[in-house]
Amino acid sequence: SLYASADNPDDDDYHIARRMLNADKESLSGLILRQGNLSWHSDKIMEDNDDILTAEEIENMTFPNLQLTVLSACDSGLGDIDSEGVWGLQRAFRIAGSRSLICSLRKIDDYWSAQFMDAFYEYAGQGRTIYDSFHHAQSVLYEAEPNRPEIWSSFILIE
């Protein structure tokens, strides 16, 4: 938990947990960029260039012509739930203007994630729609492992 991490200096998330609690936040969705791990583990707050792109920062960006955002990392479609829905990376990109998103609802093995993305982009590269390419990639994984839905159903398409 966030509070447990903030109370344990030996925890890997100690500094970021303390920073979040000081900012009165109990959850954080975002992307760790280039050297974001340095900021994650730092006790100093680097406001402008911390290489941590939060969902709040993404919401304030504008992507008027962005057709597709692909968040292939584990759990990238998850977020906090309230009366308005799910808040997280997927919603932040939608607010910023992305028309469609592919994201994951659980942890997925790197091998199967790569297989999904290869099949998706190969089909999309042939001029197929995002929808058709997504379902093609899902069926490729299903054909390989029909009895393992944790593999072929991990990714979702939000339109």
C-alpha atoms as a printed R data frame, in Angstrom:
    type eleno elety resid chain resno       x       y       z
1   ATOM     1    CA   SER     A     1   0.000   0.000   0.000
2   ATOM     2    CA   LEU     A     2   1.001   3.614  -0.464
3   ATOM     3    CA   TYR     A     3   1.039   4.252   3.290
4   ATOM     4    CA   ALA     A     4   3.190   1.196   3.975
5   ATOM     5    CA   SER     A     5   5.688   2.294   1.304
6   ATOM     6    CA   ALA     A     6   5.801   5.824   2.738
7   ATOM     7    CA   ASP     A     7   6.585   4.443   6.207
8   ATOM     8    CA   ASN     A     8   9.402   2.121   5.099
9   ATOM     9    CA   PRO     A     9  12.639   3.799   3.903
10  ATOM    10    CA   ASP     A    10  13.815   0.444   2.524
11  ATOM    11    CA   ASP     A    11  10.811   0.162   0.184
12  ATOM    12    CA   ASP     A    12  11.568   0.846  -3.519
13  ATOM    13    CA   ASP     A    13   8.568   3.172  -3.662
14  ATOM    14    CA   TYR     A    14   9.395   5.071  -0.460
15  ATOM    15    CA   HIS     A    15  10.270   8.449  -2.039
16  ATOM    16    CA   ILE     A    16   7.476   8.521  -4.617
17  ATOM    17    CA   ALA     A    17   4.941   7.410  -1.967
18  ATOM    18    CA   ARG     A    18   6.001  10.233   0.356
19  ATOM    19    CA   ARG     A    19   5.811  12.745  -2.505
20  ATOM    20    CA   MET     A    20   2.321  11.533  -3.446
21  ATOM    21    CA   LEU     A    21   1.033  11.730   0.115
22  ATOM    22    CA   ASN     A    22   2.546  15.212   0.508
23  ATOM    23    CA   ALA     A    23   0.617  16.223  -2.636
24  ATOM    24    CA   ASP     A    24  -2.541  14.674  -1.089
25  ATOM    25    CA   LYS     A    25  -2.751  11.925  -3.714
26  ATOM    26    CA   GLU     A    26  -3.379   8.287  -2.985
27  ATOM    27    CA   SER     A    27  -2.804   6.925  -6.478
28  ATOM    28    CA   LEU     A    28  -0.719   7.763  -9.485
29  ATOM    29    CA   SER     A    29  -1.063   6.726 -13.103
30  ATOM    30    CA   GLY     A    30   1.653   7.654 -15.524
31  ATOM    31    CA   LEU     A    31   4.546   6.722 -17.708
32  ATOM    32    CA   ILE     A    32   8.151   6.541 -16.619
33  ATOM    33    CA   LEU     A    33  10.249   8.116 -19.356
34  ATOM    34    CA   ARG     A    34  13.971   8.245 -20.141
35  ATOM    35    CA   GLN     A    35  15.429   8.733 -16.653
36  ATOM    36    CA   GLY     A    36  12.242   8.655 -14.642
37  ATOM    37    CA   ASN     A    37  13.571   6.007 -12.288
38  ATOM    38    CA   LEU     A    38  16.012   8.615 -10.966
39  ATOM    39    CA   SER     A    39  13.065  10.840 -10.063
40  ATOM    40    CA   TRP     A    40  11.067   7.878  -8.725
41  ATOM    41    CA   HIS     A    41  13.796   7.075  -6.213
42  ATOM    42    CA   SER     A    42  14.793  10.659  -5.416
43  ATOM    43    CA   ASP     A    43  13.793  12.436  -2.239
44  ATOM    44    CA   LYS     A    44  13.945  15.738  -4.152
45  ATOM    45    CA   ILE     A    45  10.948  16.839  -6.168
46  ATOM    46    CA   MET     A    46  11.855  17.899  -9.688
47  ATOM    47    CA   GLU     A    47   8.647  19.554 -10.859
48  ATOM    48    CA   ASP     A    48   9.392  20.323 -14.507
49  ATOM    49    CA   ASN     A    49  11.702  17.637 -15.844
50  ATOM    50    CA   ASP     A    50  11.223  14.566 -13.692
51  ATOM    51    CA   ASP     A    51  10.647  12.180 -16.640
52  ATOM    52    CA   ILE     A    52   7.447  10.964 -15.007
53  ATOM    53    CA   LEU     A    53   4.502  11.764 -17.252
54  ATOM    54    CA   THR     A    54   1.404  11.563 -15.061
55  ATOM    55    CA   ALA     A    55  -2.164  11.036 -16.205
56  ATOM    56    CA   GLU     A    56  -2.941  14.570 -15.007
57  ATOM    57    CA   GLU     A    57  -0.189  15.949 -17.254
58  ATOM    58    CA   ILE     A    58  -1.441  13.911 -20.223
59  ATOM    59    CA   GLU     A    59  -4.994  15.228 -19.708
60  ATOM    60    CA   ASN     A    60  -3.653  18.759 -20.169
61  ATOM    61    CA   MET     A    61  -2.021  17.908 -23.516
62  ATOM    62    CA   THR     A    62  -3.770  18.136 -26.861
63  ATOM    63    CA   PHE     A    63  -3.579  15.439 -29.532
64  ATOM    64    CA   PRO     A    64  -6.288  16.518 -32.003
65  ATOM    65    CA   ASN     A    65  -5.271  14.100 -34.781
66  ATOM    66    CA   LEU     A    66  -4.139  11.115 -32.732
67  ATOM    67    CA   GLN     A    67  -5.933   8.070 -34.125
68  ATOM    68    CA   LEU     A    68  -4.460   5.429 -31.805
69  ATOM    69    CA   THR     A    69  -2.562   5.190 -28.546
70  ATOM    70    CA   VAL     A    70  -1.060   1.810 -27.673
71  ATOM    71    CA   LEU     A    71  -0.253   1.222 -24.006
72  ATOM    72    CA   SER     A    72   1.238  -2.260 -24.142
73  ATOM    73    CA   ALA     A    73   2.558  -2.310 -20.571
74  ATOM    74    CA   CYS     A    74   0.945  -4.553 -17.975
75  ATOM    75    CA   ASP     A    75  -2.158  -3.129 -16.267
76  ATOM    76    CA   SER     A    76  -2.074   0.017 -18.451
77  ATOM    77    CA   GLY     A    77  -5.873   0.026 -18.791
78  ATOM    78    CA   LEU     A    78  -6.500   0.038 -15.053
79  ATOM    79    CA   GLY     A    79  -7.207   3.059 -12.887
80  ATOM    80    CA   ASP     A    80  -9.212   4.436 -10.013
81  ATOM    81    CA   ILE     A    81 -12.974   3.968 -10.165
82  ATOM    82    CA   ASP     A    82 -15.482   6.596  -9.106
83  ATOM    83    CA   SER     A    83 -18.996   7.659 -10.130
84  ATOM    84    CA   GLU     A    84 -17.631   9.053 -13.417
85  ATOM    85    CA   GLY     A    85 -15.867   5.849 -14.471
86  ATOM    86    CA   VAL     A    86 -12.270   4.658 -14.544
87  ATOM    87    CA   TRP     A    87  -9.533   7.282 -14.160
88  ATOM    88    CA   GLY     A    88  -6.074   6.358 -15.389
89  ATOM    89    CA   LEU     A    89  -3.838   6.501 -18.433
90  ATOM    90    CA   GLN     A    90  -6.538   5.318 -20.809
91  ATOM    91    CA   ARG     A    91  -8.886   8.121 -19.807
92  ATOM    92    CA   ALA     A    92  -6.118  10.716 -19.815
93  ATOM    93    CA   PHE     A    93  -5.255   9.916 -23.432
94  ATOM    94    CA   ARG     A    94  -8.937  10.038 -24.402
95  ATOM    95    CA   ILE     A    95  -9.325  13.461 -22.764
96  ATOM    96    CA   ALA     A    96  -6.198  14.635 -24.628
97  ATOM    97    CA   GLY     A    97  -7.776  13.594 -27.930
98  ATOM    98    CA   SER     A    98  -6.780  10.026 -28.761
99  ATOM    99    CA   ARG     A    99  -9.616   8.449 -30.745
100 ATOM   100    CA   SER     A   100  -8.776   4.821 -29.938
101 ATOM   101    CA   LEU     A   101  -6.632   3.034 -27.366
102 ATOM   102    CA   ILE     A   102  -5.226  -0.412 -26.927
103 ATOM   103    CA   CYS     A   103  -4.280  -1.192 -23.354
104 ATOM   104    CA   SER     A   104  -3.872  -4.119 -20.984
105 ATOM   105    CA   LEU     A   105  -6.130  -5.108 -18.103
106 ATOM   106    CA   ARG     A   106  -3.644  -7.445 -16.442
107 ATOM   107    CA   LYS     A   107  -0.068  -8.562 -16.362
108 ATOM   108    CA   ILE     A   108   0.966 -10.219 -19.621
109 ATOM   109    CA   ASP     A   109   4.105 -12.104 -20.501
110 ATOM   110    CA   ASP     A   110   6.513 -10.087 -22.682
111 ATOM   111    CA   TYR     A   111   6.567 -12.839 -25.301
112 ATOM   112    CA   TRP     A   112   2.785 -12.800 -25.771
113 ATOM   113    CA   SER     A   113   2.642  -9.026 -25.692
114 ATOM   114    CA   ALA     A   114   5.216  -8.935 -28.515
115 ATOM   115    CA   GLN     A   115   3.246 -11.563 -30.457
116 ATOM   116    CA   PHE     A   116   0.085  -9.492 -30.122
117 ATOM   117    CA   MET     A   117   1.801  -6.276 -31.225
118 ATOM   118    CA   ASP     A   118   3.541  -7.980 -34.165
119 ATOM   119    CA   ALA     A   119   0.236  -9.383 -35.434
120 ATOM   120    CA   PHE     A   120  -1.574  -6.081 -34.853
121 ATOM   121    CA   TYR     A   121   0.960  -3.876 -36.637
122 ATOM   122    CA   GLU     A   122   1.492  -6.321 -39.492
123 ATOM   123    CA   TYR     A   123  -2.245  -6.355 -40.223
124 ATOM   124    CA   ALA     A   124  -2.604  -2.588 -39.717
125 ATOM   125    CA   GLY     A   125   0.361  -2.055 -42.046
126 ATOM   126    CA   GLN     A   126  -1.650  -3.763 -44.766
127 ATOM   127    CA   GLY     A   127  -4.237  -0.994 -44.560
128 ATOM   128    CA   ARG     A   128  -6.705  -2.753 -42.270
129 ATOM   129    CA   THR     A   129  -8.719  -0.791 -39.715
130 ATOM   130    CA   ILE     A   130  -7.677  -0.535 -36.081
131 ATOM   131    CA   TYR     A   131 -10.695  -2.643 -35.137
132 ATOM   132    CA   ASP     A   132  -9.921  -5.399 -37.661
133 ATOM   133    CA   SER     A   133  -6.211  -5.372 -36.788
134 ATOM   134    CA   PHE     A   134  -6.995  -5.658 -33.076
135 ATOM   135    CA   HIS     A   135  -9.311  -8.620 -33.583
136 ATOM   136    CA   HIS     A   136  -6.828 -10.270 -35.929
137 ATOM   137    CA   ALA     A   137  -4.080 -10.001 -33.282
138 ATOM   138    CA   GLN     A   138  -6.419 -11.351 -30.625
139 ATOM   139    CA   SER     A   139  -7.336 -14.321 -32.838
140 ATOM   140    CA   VAL     A   140  -3.649 -15.074 -33.539
141 ATOM   141    CA   LEU     A   141  -3.060 -15.427 -29.790
142 ATOM   142    CA   TYR     A   142  -6.294 -17.386 -29.363
143 ATOM   143    CA   GLU     A   143  -5.237 -19.847 -32.061
144 ATOM   144    CA   ALA     A   144  -1.856 -20.307 -30.364
145 ATOM   145    CA   GLU     A   145  -3.303 -20.751 -26.847
146 ATOM   146    CA   PRO     A   146  -7.102 -21.274 -26.974
147 ATOM   147    CA   ASN     A   147  -7.276 -22.510 -23.375
148 ATOM   148    CA   ARG     A   148  -5.388 -19.539 -21.910
149 ATOM   149    CA   PRO     A   149  -7.659 -16.479 -21.942
150 ATOM   150    CA   GLU     A   150  -5.148 -14.617 -19.768
151 ATOM   151    CA   ILE     A   151  -3.037 -14.434 -22.936
152 ATOM   152    CA   TRP     A   152  -5.498 -13.615 -25.715
153 ATOM   153    CA   SER     A   153  -7.895 -11.461 -23.685
154 ATOM   154    CA   SER     A   154  -5.381  -9.288 -21.850
155 ATOM   155    CA   PHE     A   155  -5.587  -6.386 -24.290
156 ATOM   156    CA   ILE     A   156  -8.700  -4.312 -24.877
157 ATOM   157    CA   LEU     A   157  -9.593  -1.821 -27.577
158 ATOM   158    CA   ILE     A   158 -11.327   1.365 -26.440
159 ATOM   159    CA   GLU     A   159 -12.978   3.365 -29.220
